[in-house]
Amino acid sequence: MSVIDKVRALDLPDDQYVVIGSGLLDAWDLRETSDVDLVVSDELFDKLAQDRRFSPGEKHGDRFLEWDDYEVFDNWGAEGAFDQLYATSIVVEGVRFVAPSYLIAWKEKRNWEKDRRDISLLRERLRHDK
């Protein structure tokens, strides 16, 4: 199942989530990924925290919820508050994703080998979209 299908299956309010991480690469058919990472509004985070499917946890000092292939956060690091991510996000097939420029900057900062490959794929896609 694609990231887009997995997000649709959650039936989240359109204005309260942004897919982060490598989900955009899957949506653009650049690279498959099985996990779905989301930043959601505080309101939606609190609602999902009451959903028995999700288990609470902490990752990199931030609270998150986990279930199956899903990880749900209320922010994406110091610069990744939900409102900021939402304001610059893009929509692919009705699903909201983090802006490619933000994703590239985040992957450059982390600088893992897979991130360097992802950056190349994203930049190539953006060149073709112009």
N, CA and C of each residue as an Amber inpcrd file, in Angstrom:
protein
   390
   0.8460000  -1.1790000   0.0000000   0.0000000   0.0000000   0.0000000
   0.8910000   1.2400000   0.0000000   0.5510000   2.2140000  -0.8040000
   1.3380000   3.4390000  -0.9030000   1.1390000   4.3210000   0.3280000
   2.0440000   5.2720000   0.5040000   1.9030000   6.2350000   1.5950000
   0.5880000   6.9980000   1.4470000   0.2530000   7.3750000   0.2330000
  -1.0030000   8.0980000   0.0040000  -2.1880000   7.2610000   0.4760000
  -2.2180000   5.9950000   0.1120000  -3.3180000   5.1250000   0.5430000
  -3.3410000   4.9530000   2.0570000  -2.1720000   4.8380000   2.6660000
  -2.1080000   4.6780000   4.1240000  -2.6230000   5.9200000   4.8440000
  -2.2850000   7.1010000   4.3250000  -2.7700000   8.3340000   4.9510000
  -4.2800000   8.4430000   4.7720000  -4.7600000   8.1600000   3.5760000
  -6.2100000   8.2040000   3.3410000  -6.9510000   7.2530000   4.2780000
  -6.3560000   6.1010000   4.5600000  -6.9990000   5.1040000   5.4260000
  -7.2280000   5.6310000   6.8410000  -6.4130000   6.5830000   7.2790000
  -6.5910000   7.1670000   8.6120000  -7.7700000   8.1280000   8.6680000
  -8.1870000   8.6510000   7.5050000  -9.3190000   9.5730000   7.4230000
  -9.1430000  10.7730000   8.3570000  -7.9930000  11.4190000   8.2510000
  -7.6720000  12.5760000   9.0900000  -8.2610000  13.8460000   8.4960000
  -8.5480000  14.8420000   9.3210000  -8.9850000  16.1390000   8.8000000
  -7.8770000  16.7450000   7.9300000  -8.2330000  17.1990000   6.7310000
  -7.2440000  17.6820000   5.7600000  -6.3750000  18.8230000   6.2680000
  -6.9000000  19.6090000   7.1810000  -6.1710000  20.7920000   7.6370000
  -5.4070000  20.5600000   8.9420000  -5.2240000  19.2910000   9.3400000
  -4.5860000  19.0380000  10.6300000  -3.3960000  18.0860000  10.5660000
  -2.8890000  17.8100000   9.3780000  -1.7250000  16.9290000   9.2830000
  -0.8360000  17.3230000   8.1080000   0.4270000  16.9230000   8.1940000
   1.3900000  17.0310000   7.0960000   2.2500000  15.7700000   7.1470000
   2.3880000  15.0990000   6.0060000   3.2780000  13.9440000   5.9290000
   4.7080000  14.4650000   5.8350000   5.5860000  13.9450000   6.6850000
   6.9910000  14.3630000   6.6830000   7.8560000  13.1750000   6.2630000
   9.1540000  13.3480000   6.3390000  10.0600000  12.2540000   6.0220000
   9.9900000  11.8700000   4.5580000  10.1930000  10.5970000   4.2850000
  10.3270000  10.1210000   2.9080000   9.0010000   9.8500000   2.2140000
   7.9040000  10.1810000   2.8480000   6.5990000   9.9610000   2.2320000
   6.4540000  10.6200000   0.8800000   7.0260000  11.8150000   0.7150000
   6.9320000  12.5170000  -0.5620000   7.6310000  11.7390000  -1.6700000
   8.7350000  11.1010000  -1.3570000   9.4290000  10.3010000  -2.3680000
   8.5450000   9.1580000  -2.8520000   7.8130000   8.5440000  -1.9400000
   6.8760000   7.4820000  -2.3060000   5.7360000   8.0500000  -3.1520000
   5.1900000   9.1830000  -2.7470000   4.0710000   9.7980000  -3.4650000
   4.4600000  10.1780000  -4.8870000   5.7090000  10.5860000  -5.0650000
   6.1970000  10.9630000  -6.3910000   6.8020000   9.7770000  -7.1440000
   6.6500000   8.5730000  -6.6180000   7.1840000   7.3460000  -7.2370000
   8.6910000   7.4010000  -7.4520000   9.4010000   8.0390000  -6.5270000
  10.8610000   8.1100000  -6.6020000  11.5160000   6.9800000  -5.8230000
  10.8840000   6.6030000  -4.7250000  11.4010000   5.5210000  -3.8760000
  10.2640000   5.0510000  -2.9740000  10.1390000   3.7460000  -2.8380000
   9.1080000   3.2060000  -1.9480000   9.5300000   3.3470000  -0.4930000
   8.5530000   3.5640000   0.3410000   8.7640000   3.5510000   1.7820000
   7.5270000   2.9340000   2.4180000   7.7260000   2.2100000   3.4820000
   6.5810000   1.5540000   4.1120000   6.0370000   2.3450000   5.2980000
   6.8660000   3.2200000   5.8610000   6.4140000   3.9450000   7.0490000
   5.8060000   5.2870000   6.6730000   4.9160000   5.7430000   7.5340000
   4.2410000   7.0210000   7.3430000   4.5110000   7.8650000   8.5770000
   5.2430000   8.9600000   8.3880000   5.5530000   9.8950000   9.4690000
   4.7050000  11.1440000   9.2700000   4.0380000  11.5630000  10.3240000
   3.1270000  12.7030000  10.2510000   3.4130000  13.6930000  11.3670000
   3.2750000  14.9700000  11.0500000   3.1790000  16.0050000  12.0760000
   1.7370000  16.4770000  12.0280000   1.1190000  16.5390000  13.1930000
  -0.2970000  16.9010000  13.2640000  -0.4940000  18.0740000  14.2220000
  -1.6540000  18.6850000  14.1200000  -2.0090000  19.7700000  15.0400000
  -2.0770000  19.2190000  16.4620000  -1.9580000  20.1150000  17.4320000
  -2.0700000  19.6950000  18.8360000  -3.4200000  19.0320000  19.0990000
  -4.4610000  19.5920000  18.5110000  -5.8120000  19.0470000  18.6900000
  -5.8950000  17.6040000  18.1800000  -5.3670000  17.3670000  16.9870000
  -5.4170000  16.0170000  16.4300000  -4.4960000  15.0710000  17.1950000
  -3.3530000  15.5660000  17.6320000  -2.4510000  14.7170000  18.4200000
  -3.1670000  14.2190000  19.6740000  -3.8340000  15.1330000  20.3760000
  -4.5530000  14.7520000  21.5980000  -5.6710000  13.7560000  21.3020000
  -6.3470000  13.9400000  20.1730000  -7.4140000  13.0120000  19.7850000
  -6.8350000  11.6240000  19.4780000  -5.7460000  11.5750000  18.7160000
  -5.1350000  10.2890000  18.3730000  -4.5340000   9.6030000  19.6000000
  -4.0980000  10.3970000  20.5720000  -3.5460000   9.8230000  21.8080000
  -4.6090000   9.0260000  22.5680000  -5.8770000   9.3420000  22.3260000
  -6.9780000   8.6100000  22.9640000  -7.3660000   7.3520000  22.1770000
  -6.8580000   7.2270000  20.9650000  -7.1480000   6.0750000  20.1030000
  -6.3020000   4.8950000  20.5770000  -6.9300000   3.8170000  20.9430000
  -6.2270000   2.6630000  21.5210000  -5.2270000   2.0220000  20.5630000
  -5.3680000   2.2850000  19.2810000  -4.4140000   1.7060000  18.3270000
  -3.0270000   2.3120000  18.4900000  -2.9610000   3.5530000  18.9150000
  -1.6880000   4.2740000  19.0070000  -1.0760000   4.1410000  20.3950000
   0.2140000   3.8780000  20.4210000   0.9660000   3.8090000  21.6820000
   1.8130000   5.0620000  21.8170000   1.7980000   5.7000000  22.9870000
   2.6230000   6.8940000  23.1840000   4.0820000   6.5190000  23.4030000
   4.9550000   7.4490000  23.0400000   6.3790000   7.2390000  23.2600000
   7.1310000   8.5420000  23.1670000   8.4350000   8.4460000  23.1950000
   9.3020000   9.6150000  23.0710000  10.4290000   9.2630000  22.1120000
  10.7260000  10.1860000  21.2150000  11.7780000   9.9890000  20.2250000
  12.5110000  11.3070000  20.0630000  13.8110000  11.2820000  20.2180000
  14.6380000  12.4960000  20.1010000  14.1360000  13.6030000  21.0320000
  13.6070000  13.2170000  22.1750000  13.1200000  14.1880000  23.1460000
  11.7300000  14.7120000  22.8760000  11.0900000  14.2420000  21.8170000
   9.7440000  14.7000000  21.4710000   8.7410000  13.5760000  21.6870000
   7.5430000  13.9480000  22.0810000   6.5030000  12.9430000  22.2410000
   6.0050000  12.5180000  20.8570000   5.6190000  11.2570000  20.7540000
   5.0410000  10.7780000  19.5110000   4.0990000   9.6190000  19.7940000
   3.3360000   9.2580000  18.7860000   2.4180000   8.1270000  18.8490000
   2.8090000   7.1470000  17.7550000   2.6650000   5.8690000  18.0570000
   3.0900000   4.8530000  17.0970000   2.0200000   3.7800000  16.9660000
   1.7910000   3.3710000  15.7330000   0.9000000   2.2520000  15.4520000
   1.2520000   1.7040000  14.0790000   1.5170000   0.4200000  14.0140000
   1.8070000  -0.2480000  12.7550000   2.9020000   0.5330000  12.0070000
   2.6240000   1.0100000  10.8000000   3.6130000   1.7560000  10.0080000
   3.5780000   3.2580000  10.2690000   2.7690000   3.7060000  11.2100000
   2.5590000   5.1330000  11.4490000   3.3450000   5.6320000  12.6600000
   3.9580000   6.8060000  12.4990000   4.5180000   7.5630000  13.6190000
   3.9590000   8.9730000  13.5120000   3.3680000   9.4460000  14.5930000
   2.6910000  10.7400000  14.6090000   3.3730000  11.6350000  15.6320000
   3.7740000  12.8230000  15.1900000   4.4680000  13.7930000  16.0350000
   3.6610000  15.0800000  16.1010000   3.9210000  15.8830000  17.1320000
   3.2890000  17.2040000  17.1970000   4.2230000  18.2950000  16.6880000
   5.4440000  17.9200000  16.2760000   6.3850000  18.8560000  15.6460000
   7.4520000  18.0330000  14.9400000   8.2830000  18.7210000  14.1590000
   9.3940000  18.0510000  13.4860000  10.6720000  18.8050000  13.8230000
  11.0520000  18.7310000  15.0730000  12.2450000  19.4280000  15.5280000
  11.9680000  20.8930000  15.7940000  13.0210000  21.6030000  16.1210000
  12.9090000  23.0020000  16.5360000  12.2560000  23.8820000  15.4780000
  12.4900000  23.5960000  14.2150000  11.9850000  24.4620000  13.1510000
  10.7350000  23.8940000  12.4930000  10.2020000  22.8020000  13.0270000
   9.1250000  22.1160000  12.3480000   7.8070000  22.0980000  13.0800000
   7.3800000  23.2540000  13.5720000   6.0600000  23.3300000  14.1950000
   4.9970000  23.0510000  13.1320000   3.8910000  22.4630000  13.5520000
   2.8410000  22.0960000  12.6060000   2.4320000  23.2660000  11.7190000
   2.1590000  24.4290000  12.3150000   1.6870000  25.5790000  11.5330000
   2.6770000  25.9750000  10.4430000   3.9690000  25.9300000  10.7480000
   4.9900000  26.2660000   9.7520000   5.0060000  25.2450000   8.6230000
   4.9680000  23.9700000   8.9700000   4.9870000  22.9210000   7.9540000
   3.7390000  22.9770000   7.0800000   2.6000000  23.2030000   7.6920000
   1.3420000  23.2560000   6.9530000   1.3370000  24.4350000   5.9760000
   1.8290000  25.5760000   6.4220000   1.7970000  26.7900000   5.6000000
   2.5770000  26.6410000   4.2950000   3.6080000  25.8170000   4.2980000
   4.4430000  25.6700000   3.0990000   4.2650000  24.3100000   2.4190000
   3.3210000  23.5190000   2.8940000   3.1570000  22.1520000   2.3910000
   2.5950000  22.1250000   0.9710000   2.7010000  20.9490000   0.3530000
   2.1370000  20.7320000  -0.9780000   1.1390000  19.5760000  -0.8940000
   0.2470000  19.5040000  -1.8730000  -0.7520000  18.4430000  -1.9040000
  -0.4990000  17.5630000  -3.1220000  -0.4150000  16.2620000  -2.8850000
  -0.2570000  15.2760000  -3.9490000  -1.4200000  14.2980000  -3.8220000
  -2.2460000  14.2450000  -4.8440000  -3.4040000  13.3430000  -4.8610000
  -4.2530000  13.4720000  -3.5970000  -4.4520000  14.7090000  -3.1610000
  -5.3160000  14.9780000  -2.0230000  -4.6880000  14.7860000  -0.6570000
  -3.3960000  14.4610000  -0.6130000  -2.6910000  14.2450000   0.6520000
  -1.6210000  15.3210000   0.8030000  -1.5270000  15.8890000   2.0010000
  -0.6200000  17.0130000   2.2590000   0.7510000  16.5140000   2.7060000
   1.8080000  17.0250000   2.0330000   3.1950000  16.6450000   2.3090000
   4.0350000  17.8790000   2.6260000   5.1040000  17.6530000   3.3710000
   6.0620000  18.7060000   3.6670000   6.6210000  19.2510000   2.3480000
   6.9240000  20.5400000   2.3130000   7.4770000  21.1580000   1.1090000
   8.7930000  20.4890000   0.7270000   9.0090000  20.2440000  -0.5640000
  10.2650000  19.6170000  -0.9930000  11.5020000  20.3710000  -0.5180000
  11.4530000  21.6940000  -0.5340000  12.6180000  22.4760000  -0.0980000
  12.9270000  22.2270000   1.3760000  11.8910000  22.1080000   2.1890000
  12.0880000  21.8340000   3.6160000  12.6490000  20.4320000   3.8060000
  12.0980000  19.4700000   3.0660000  12.5640000  18.0880000   3.1690000
  14.0290000  17.9750000   2.7550000  14.4020000  18.6380000   1.6740000
  15.8010000  18.6140000   1.2260000  16.7060000  19.2180000   2.2930000
  16.3230000  20.3660000   2.8420000  17.1460000  21.0120000   3.8780000
  17.2890000  20.1080000   5.0970000  16.2110000  19.4420000   5.4910000
  16.2570000  18.5390000   6.6430000  17.1790000  17.3570000   6.3640000
  17.0780000  16.7930000   5.1660000  17.9200000  15.6500000   4.8080000
  19.3860000  16.0730000   4.6640000  19.6370000  17.2780000   4.1750000
  21.0200000  17.7730000   4.1010000  21.6110000  17.9040000   5.4980000
  20.8240000  18.4020000   6.4140000  21.2940000  18.5890000   7.7870000
  21.6120000  17.2450000   8.4430000  20.7560000  16.2540000   8.2280000
  20.9780000  14.9350000   8.8200000  22.1300000  14.2120000   8.1260000
  22.1800000  14.3000000   6.8050000  23.3110000  13.8360000   5.9960000
  23.6170000  12.3380000   6.1080000  22.5940000  11.5170000   6.2110000
  22.8000000  10.0760000   6.1540000  22.9600000   9.6760000   4.6920000
  23.5500000   8.5210000   4.4420000  23.7580000   8.0790000   3.0600000
  22.4390000   8.0080000   2.2900000  21.4090000   7.4200000   2.8890000
  20.1200000   7.3280000   2.1900000  19.5300000   8.7140000   1.9450000
  19.8170000   9.6670000   2.8390000  19.3360000  11.0330000   2.6440000
  20.0020000  11.6810000   1.4410000  21.2830000  11.4350000   1.2500000
  21.9840000  12.0030000   0.0920000  21.3850000  11.4740000  -1.2110000
  21.0340000  10.2030000  -1.2400000  20.3750000   9.6350000  -2.4310000
  18.9940000  10.2660000  -2.6230000  18.2680000  10.4180000  -1.5290000
  16.9400000  11.0350000  -1.6090000  17.0190000  12.4710000  -2.1100000
  18.0090000  13.2080000  -1.6620000  18.1880000  14.5940000  -2.1040000
  18.3810000  14.6370000  -3.6100000  19.2040000  13.7480000  -4.1330000
  19.4250000  13.6940000  -5.5870000  18.1220000  13.4050000  -6.3220000
  17.3500000  12.4530000  -5.8250000  16.0740000  12.1140000  -6.4550000
  15.1030000  13.2920000  -6.4170000  15.0220000  13.9610000  -5.2840000
  14.1240000  15.1120000  -5.1550000  14.5400000  16.2570000  -6.0710000
  15.8220000  16.5570000  -6.1080000  16.2960000  17.6570000  -6.9710000
  16.0510000  17.3490000  -8.4420000  16.2670000  16.1040000  -8.8310000
  16.0090000  15.7130000 -10.2170000  14.5290000  15.8970000 -10.5450000
  13.6590000  15.4940000  -9.6610000  12.2170000  15.6560000  -9.8740000
  11.8510000  17.1370000  -9.9840000  12.4080000  17.9600000  -9.1130000
  12.1050000  19.3910000  -9.1430000  12.6120000  20.0420000 -10.4210000
  13.7520000  19.5950000 -10.9350000  14.2680000  20.1240000 -12.2110000
  13.3060000  19.8060000 -13.3480000  12.7510000  18.6110000 -13.3470000
  11.8290000  18.2080000 -14.4110000  10.4760000  18.8920000 -14.2950000
  10.1170000  19.3330000 -13.1020000   8.8300000  20.0000000 -12.8950000
   8.8310000  21.4500000 -13.3530000  10.0150000  22.0020000 -13.5790000
  10.0890000  23.4260000 -13.9600000   9.6930000  23.6400000 -15.3960000
